[in-house]
Amino acid sequence: MPFDPTSGFAQAVPFGLEEYLDLVDTMGRAVHPSKRGAIPASTPPLLSRLGKDLAVGVGGGLRIDFSYFVIRLDYSFKAKDPSPSPNRANVQNKWFGYKNWSEADQFQLAISYPFIL
């Protein structure tokens, strides 16, 4: 659904994207007994940290299409990790911070249905 702060489009959210993200940030900071957690007050606003918390991976994959299913094997390496485990805090948000590839690589196997148009 598109954002339209002018309300000129009937099938749109009646405010802009920045206002929506500000609302999401405000609701995340709200503390309620039935809510599992909240964003700490010391955390900067969402729009100011939007690009900083971005994870980036590089890799490649192999996809084999059959008539009724698809098999995919992917390999990736964490090029930028915004949330590593606590004992790896020294690589947080650093490009290619992992020196040992075995600490940052990942294999994935997927079996699914093909897209049928």
C-alpha positions in Angstrom: 0.0 0.0 0.0 1.5 3.4 -1.0 2.0 6.3 1.3 0.1 9.5 0.4 0.3 12.5 2.8 -2.0 14.5 0.5 -4.9 12.0 0.7 -5.2 12.3 -3.1 -5.2 8.5 -3.6 -8.0 6.5 -2.0 -6.1 3.3 -1.5 -3.1 4.7 0.4 -1.9 5.2 3.9 -3.0 8.8 4.7 0.5 10.0 5.8 4.0 10.0 4.5 6.7 7.4 5.0 8.7 9.5 7.4 5.7 10.0 9.6 5.0 6.3 9.5 8.5 5.4 10.5 8.3 7.9 13.3 5.1 6.3 14.5 6.7 2.8 14.4 9.7 4.2 16.4 7.4 5.8 19.0 5.3 2.6 19.4 8.5 0.6 19.8 9.5 2.8 22.7 6.2 2.4 24.5 6.3 0.2 27.6 3.3 -2.0 28.3 2.9 -4.9 30.8 1.7 -7.3 28.0 4.6 -6.3 25.6 7.8 -8.3 25.7 10.2 -5.4 25.4 10.7 -1.8 24.4 13.3 0.2 22.6 15.5 2.0 25.2 15.1 5.7 25.5 18.9 6.1 24.9 18.6 4.6 21.4 18.7 7.2 18.6 15.5 7.6 16.4 14.9 5.1 13.7 15.5 7.5 10.7 18.9 8.5 12.1 20.1 4.9 12.3 18.3 3.4 9.3 21.4 2.7 7.2 23.7 1.8 10.1 21.9 -1.3 11.2 21.9 -2.9 7.7 23.4 -6.4 7.3 25.2 -7.1 4.1 26.2 -10.5 2.8 28.0 -11.6 -0.4 27.8 -15.0 -2.0 26.4 -17.1 -4.7 24.0 -19.9 -5.3 23.0 -22.8 -7.4 19.4 -23.4 -8.4 18.1 -26.5 -10.1 14.5 -26.4 -11.5 12.5 -29.5 -11.9 8.9 -29.7 -13.1 7.4 -29.8 -9.6 10.0 -28.5 -7.3 13.2 -26.4 -7.0 16.4 -27.2 -5.1 18.6 -24.3 -4.2 22.0 -24.3 -2.5 23.4 -20.9 -1.4 26.7 -19.9 0.1 27.1 -16.4 1.8 29.7 -14.5 3.8 28.8 -11.7 6.3 30.3 -8.6 4.8 28.8 -6.3 7.4 27.2 -7.7 10.6 25.2 -5.2 12.7 24.3 -7.7 15.5 27.1 -10.3 16.1 27.1 -12.5 19.2 28.3 -10.7 22.4 31.8 -12.3 22.2 32.2 -10.8 18.6 31.3 -7.2 19.5 34.6 -6.0 17.9 33.2 -6.8 14.3 29.9 -4.9 14.8 29.1 -2.7 11.7 32.6 -3.2 10.3 33.0 -4.1 6.6 34.6 -7.6 6.4 35.4 -7.5 10.1 35.6 -11.3 10.4 39.2 -12.4 9.8 38.4 -16.1 9.8 35.9 -17.1 7.0 34.6 -20.0 9.0 33.2 -17.6 11.6 31.1 -15.7 9.1 30.1 -18.0 6.3 26.8 -19.8 5.9 25.4 -22.6 3.7 21.7 -22.9 3.0 19.7 -25.6 1.3 16.2 -24.9 0.2 13.6 -27.1 -1.5 10.4 -25.4 -2.7 7.8 -25.1 -5.4 8.6 -23.4 -8.7 6.9 -20.1 -9.7 4.2 -21.0 -12.2 2.9 -18.1 -14.3 
